[in-house]
């Protein structure tokens, strides 16, 4: 299990929809698929949440394009963080 010694990110597939500004108290894992290919282990976790603590105001809801654009910017920022974290691991070795 050395492969899991230093995880920095675990990205789950959500079973239920969340809007961009919704907040939840915590996530609960509902399933986990794992595949070992040689020395690599691929995980596919699924989760949902326990309780919705803040719902986006439906009156402030953006139109579809603006919401999609906002979600893609957040996705891009997350991928940049993951890329930087993986580069740090490579330089430590």
Residue frames as a rotation matrix with the C-alpha (Angstrom) as fourth column:
UNK 1
0.559 0.829 0.000 0.00
0.829 -0.559 0.000 0.00
0.000 0.000 -1.000 0.00
UNK 2
-0.374 -0.784 -0.496 2.95
0.699 -0.589 0.405 2.35
-0.610 -0.195 0.768 -0.46
UNK 3
-0.600 0.182 0.779 1.05
0.663 -0.431 0.612 3.94
0.447 0.884 0.138 -3.35
UNK 4
0.417 0.861 0.292 -1.37
0.453 -0.475 0.754 5.49
0.788 -0.182 -0.588 -0.83
UNK 5
-0.125 -0.557 -0.821 1.27
0.990 -0.016 -0.140 6.78
0.065 -0.830 0.554 1.58
UNK 6
-0.701 -0.225 -0.677 0.91
0.354 -0.934 -0.056 10.46
-0.619 -0.278 0.734 0.59
UNK 7
-0.159 0.672 0.723 -2.41
0.969 -0.035 0.246 11.21
0.191 0.740 -0.645 -1.11
UNK 8
-0.937 -0.136 -0.321 -3.11
0.203 -0.961 -0.188 14.88
-0.283 -0.241 0.928 -1.69
UNK 9
-0.474 0.807 -0.352 -6.38
-0.865 -0.502 0.014 14.74
-0.166 0.311 0.936 -3.62
UNK 10
-0.816 0.385 0.432 -9.23
0.409 0.912 -0.040 12.30
-0.409 0.144 -0.901 -3.92
UNK 11
-0.718 0.565 -0.406 -11.78
-0.687 -0.667 0.287 13.30
-0.109 0.485 0.868 -6.54
UNK 12
-0.662 0.572 0.484 -15.18
0.252 0.778 -0.576 11.64
-0.706 -0.259 -0.659 -6.20
UNK 13
-0.787 0.595 0.165 -17.98
0.109 -0.129 0.986 11.25
0.607 0.794 0.037 -8.69
UNK 14
-0.797 0.546 0.258 -21.08
-0.502 -0.360 -0.786 12.74
-0.337 -0.756 0.561 -7.06
UNK 15
-0.758 0.612 0.226 -24.21
0.640 0.764 0.080 10.60
-0.124 0.205 -0.971 -7.00
UNK 16
0.360 0.915 -0.181 -26.37
0.889 -0.395 -0.230 13.74
-0.282 -0.078 -0.956 -6.58
UNK 17
0.119 -0.249 0.961 -26.28
0.691 -0.674 -0.260 17.19
0.713 0.695 0.092 -8.18
UNK 18
0.116 -0.114 -0.987 -24.85
0.781 -0.604 0.162 20.26
-0.614 -0.789 0.019 -6.40
UNK 19
0.859 0.095 0.503 -25.03
0.392 -0.755 -0.526 23.79
0.330 0.649 -0.685 -7.75
UNK 20
0.077 -0.952 0.295 -21.84
0.365 -0.248 -0.897 25.87
0.928 0.177 0.329 -7.72
UNK 21
-0.395 -0.263 0.880 -22.59
-0.531 -0.717 -0.452 27.82
0.750 -0.646 0.143 -4.52
UNK 22
0.742 0.657 -0.134 -24.24
-0.301 0.505 0.809 24.97
0.599 -0.559 0.573 -2.57
UNK 23
-0.401 -0.848 0.346 -22.42
-0.766 0.103 -0.635 23.87
0.503 -0.520 -0.691 0.58
UNK 24
0.546 0.523 -0.654 -22.65
-0.104 0.817 0.567 20.55
0.831 -0.241 0.501 2.41
UNK 25
0.762 -0.238 0.601 -21.63
-0.637 -0.114 0.762 19.45
-0.113 -0.964 -0.239 5.90
UNK 26
-0.282 -0.874 0.396 -19.59
-0.620 0.481 0.620 16.42
-0.732 -0.070 -0.677 4.75
UNK 27
0.037 0.209 -0.977 -19.31
-0.924 0.378 0.046 13.85
0.380 0.902 0.207 2.00
UNK 28
0.188 0.100 0.977 -20.12
-0.565 0.825 0.025 10.16
-0.803 -0.556 0.212 2.43
UNK 29
-0.720 -0.486 -0.496 -18.56
-0.687 0.394 0.611 7.52
-0.102 0.780 -0.617 0.20
UNK 30
0.329 0.919 0.218 -21.24
-0.788 0.394 -0.474 5.38
-0.521 -0.016 0.853 -1.44
UNK 31
0.954 -0.035 0.296 -19.01
0.166 0.887 -0.431 3.17
-0.248 0.460 0.852 -3.55
UNK 32
0.219 -0.939 -0.267 -15.45
-0.756 -0.336 0.562 2.46
-0.617 0.079 -0.783 -4.59
UNK 33
0.994 -0.042 0.102 -14.16
0.099 0.745 -0.660 0.66
-0.048 0.666 0.744 -7.65
UNK 34
0.323 -0.945 -0.052 -10.48
-0.661 -0.264 0.703 -0.25
-0.678 -0.192 -0.710 -7.84
UNK 35
0.992 -0.128 -0.007 -8.33
0.079 0.653 -0.753 -1.73
0.101 0.746 0.658 -10.58
UNK 36
0.344 -0.939 0.008 -4.67
-0.245 -0.081 0.966 -2.72
-0.906 -0.335 -0.258 -10.34
UNK 37
0.986 -0.164 0.020 -2.65
0.052 0.194 -0.980 -2.49
0.157 0.967 0.199 -13.54
UNK 38
0.116 -0.988 -0.105 0.89
0.349 0.139 -0.927 -3.59
0.930 0.070 0.361 -12.88
UNK 39
-0.628 -0.409 -0.663 2.09
0.761 -0.142 -0.633 -1.39
0.165 -0.902 0.400 -10.02
UNK 40
-0.889 0.340 0.308 -0.54
-0.314 -0.940 0.131 1.30
0.334 0.020 0.942 -10.64
UNK 41
-0.591 0.772 -0.235 -3.81
0.768 0.449 -0.457 1.31
-0.247 -0.450 -0.858 -8.72
UNK 42
-0.814 0.413 0.408 -6.74
-0.079 -0.775 0.627 3.23
0.575 0.478 0.664 -10.20
UNK 43
-0.722 0.595 -0.353 -9.57
0.549 0.182 -0.816 4.25
-0.421 -0.783 -0.458 -7.89
UNK 44
-0.652 0.621 0.435 -13.07
0.042 -0.544 0.838 5.43
0.757 0.565 0.329 -8.80
UNK 45
-0.829 0.360 -0.428 -14.82
0.489 0.095 -0.867 6.62
-0.271 -0.928 -0.255 -5.64
UNK 46
-0.304 0.816 0.491 -18.47
0.313 -0.401 0.861 7.71
0.900 0.416 -0.134 -5.62
UNK 47
-0.821 0.019 -0.571 -20.03
0.562 -0.151 -0.813 9.86
-0.101 -0.988 0.113 -2.91
UNK 48
0.172 0.838 0.518 -22.97
0.529 -0.522 0.669 11.95
0.831 0.159 -0.533 -1.84
UNK 49
-0.669 -0.418 0.615 -23.44
-0.234 -0.667 -0.708 14.29
0.706 -0.617 0.348 1.09
UNK 50
-0.749 0.357 -0.558 -24.95
0.662 0.452 -0.598 13.98
0.038 -0.817 -0.575 4.53
UNK 51
0.264 0.839 -0.475 -26.76
0.819 -0.456 -0.350 17.32
-0.510 -0.296 -0.808 4.74
UNK 52
-0.069 -0.193 0.979 -27.05
0.749 -0.658 -0.077 20.40
0.658 0.728 0.190 2.51
UNK 53
-0.227 -0.093 -0.969 -26.06
0.898 -0.404 -0.172 23.33
-0.376 -0.910 0.176 4.75
UNK 54
-0.233 0.174 -0.957 -26.50
-0.164 -0.977 -0.137 26.16
-0.958 0.125 0.256 2.26
UNK 55
0.103 0.372 0.923 -28.49
0.877 0.404 -0.261 26.19
-0.470 0.836 -0.284 -0.96
UNK 56
-0.897 -0.404 0.180 -27.75
0.435 -0.729 0.529 28.69
-0.082 0.553 0.829 -3.72
UNK 57
-0.332 0.786 -0.522 -30.41
-0.094 -0.578 -0.811 31.43
-0.939 -0.220 0.266 -3.87
UNK 58
-0.155 0.304 0.940 -32.61
0.856 0.516 -0.026 30.48
-0.493 0.801 -0.340 -6.87
UNK 59
0.851 0.492 -0.184 -33.25
0.365 -0.806 -0.466 34.19
-0.378 0.330 -0.865 -7.56
UNK 60
0.395 -0.803 -0.447 -29.52
-0.640 -0.589 0.494 34.76
-0.660 0.091 -0.746 -8.08
UNK 61
0.263 -0.295 0.919 -29.10
0.393 0.902 0.178 31.71
-0.881 0.314 0.353 -10.30
UNK 62
-0.422 -0.535 -0.732 -26.97
-0.489 -0.545 0.681 32.50
-0.763 0.645 -0.032 -13.33
UNK 63
0.621 0.574 -0.534 -28.05
-0.760 0.274 -0.590 31.64
-0.193 0.772 0.606 -16.82
UNK 64
0.944 -0.137 0.301 -26.79
0.148 0.989 -0.014 28.34
-0.296 0.058 0.953 -18.18
UNK 65
0.608 -0.753 0.253 -23.79
0.343 -0.038 -0.938 29.75
0.716 0.657 0.236 -20.07
UNK 66
0.218 -0.536 0.816 -22.48
-0.691 -0.675 -0.259 31.82
0.689 -0.507 -0.518 -17.13
UNK 67
0.667 0.066 0.742 -22.87
-0.655 0.525 0.543 28.88
-0.354 -0.848 0.394 -14.76
UNK 68
0.920 -0.338 0.200 -21.07
0.391 0.834 -0.390 26.55
-0.035 0.437 0.899 -17.17
UNK 69
0.429 -0.784 0.448 -18.29
0.020 -0.488 -0.873 29.10
0.903 0.384 -0.194 -17.64
UNK 70
0.331 -0.245 0.911 -17.90
-0.902 -0.366 0.229 29.44
0.277 -0.898 -0.343 -13.85
UNK 71
0.842 0.034 0.539 -17.76
-0.268 0.893 0.362 25.66
-0.469 -0.449 0.760 -13.39
UNK 72
0.795 -0.583 0.169 -15.10
0.484 0.439 -0.757 25.30
0.367 0.684 0.631 -16.10
UNK 73
0.278 -0.705 0.653 -12.96
-0.455 -0.695 -0.556 28.01
0.846 -0.142 -0.514 -14.46
UNK 74
0.463 -0.065 0.884 -13.18
-0.863 0.196 0.466 26.18
-0.204 -0.978 0.035 -11.14
UNK 75
0.946 -0.098 0.309 -12.32
0.152 0.976 -0.155 22.89
-0.286 0.194 0.938 -12.88
UNK 76
0.608 -0.750 0.259 -9.32
0.197 -0.174 -0.965 24.52
0.769 0.638 0.042 -14.59
UNK 77
0.231 -0.504 0.832 -8.07
-0.824 -0.557 -0.109 25.91
0.518 -0.660 -0.543 -11.24
UNK 78
0.688 0.066 0.723 -8.40
-0.544 0.706 0.453 22.49
-0.481 -0.705 0.522 -9.58
UNK 79
0.910 -0.375 0.179 -6.46
0.406 0.712 -0.573 20.80
0.087 0.594 0.800 -12.40
UNK 80
0.386 -0.803 0.455 -3.69
-0.227 -0.560 -0.797 23.40
0.894 0.204 -0.398 -12.03
UNK 81
0.334 -0.220 0.917 -3.47
-0.943 -0.084 0.323 22.64
0.006 -0.972 -0.235 -8.30
UNK 82
0.861 0.020 0.507 -3.28
-0.085 0.991 0.105 18.91
-0.501 -0.133 0.855 -9.01
UNK 83
0.784 -0.600 0.161 -0.61
0.310 0.153 -0.938 19.47
0.538 0.785 0.306 -11.66
UNK 84
0.240 -0.704 0.669 1.51
-0.661 -0.623 -0.418 21.55
0.711 -0.342 -0.615 -9.25
UNK 85
0.496 -0.006 0.869 1.12
-0.785 0.424 0.451 18.91
-0.371 -0.906 0.206 -6.53
UNK 86
0.935 -0.145 0.323 2.21
0.236 0.936 -0.262 16.12
-0.264 0.321 0.909 -8.86
UNK 87
0.570 -0.777 0.268 5.24
0.040 -0.300 -0.953 18.14
0.821 0.554 -0.140 -9.99
UNK 88
0.302 -0.425 0.853 6.26
-0.919 -0.367 0.143 18.62
0.253 -0.827 -0.502 -6.34
UNK 89
0.761 0.032 0.648 6.20
-0.326 0.883 0.339 14.86
-0.561 -0.469 0.682 -5.81
UNK 90
0.882 -0.436 0.179 8.43
0.402 0.497 -0.769 14.27
0.246 0.750 0.614 -8.84
UNK 91
0.358 -0.789 0.499 11.03
-0.319 -0.606 -0.729 16.77
0.878 0.101 -0.469 -7.67
UNK 92
0.510 -0.122 0.852 11.17
-0.857 0.021 0.515 15.24
-0.081 -0.992 -0.094 -4.14
UNK 93
0.957 -0.056 0.286 12.35
0.045 0.998 0.044 11.87
-0.288 -0.029 0.957 -5.43
